Amino acid sequence: MHQDREAMEQCRICNAACCEECLHKGTGICKECLFKGAVIVVILMIIISYTAWLGLLIY
């Protein structure tokens, strides 16, 4: 992540070496993986909502 800083720990998901600024302390996941996870959750919410609306329209 930050090349000029010493890596303290590794991300639980991607195993990238992270400094303490890049790693979320509560989860042990780097901020890039957290962002990717948030995007996936939003996409899933959109798909589920469209499925629900389609089900209401067809029913």
Secondary structure, 3 states (H helix, E strand, C coil): CCCCCCCCEECCCCCCEECCCCEECCCCEEHHHHHHHHHHHHHHHHHHHHHHHHHHHHC
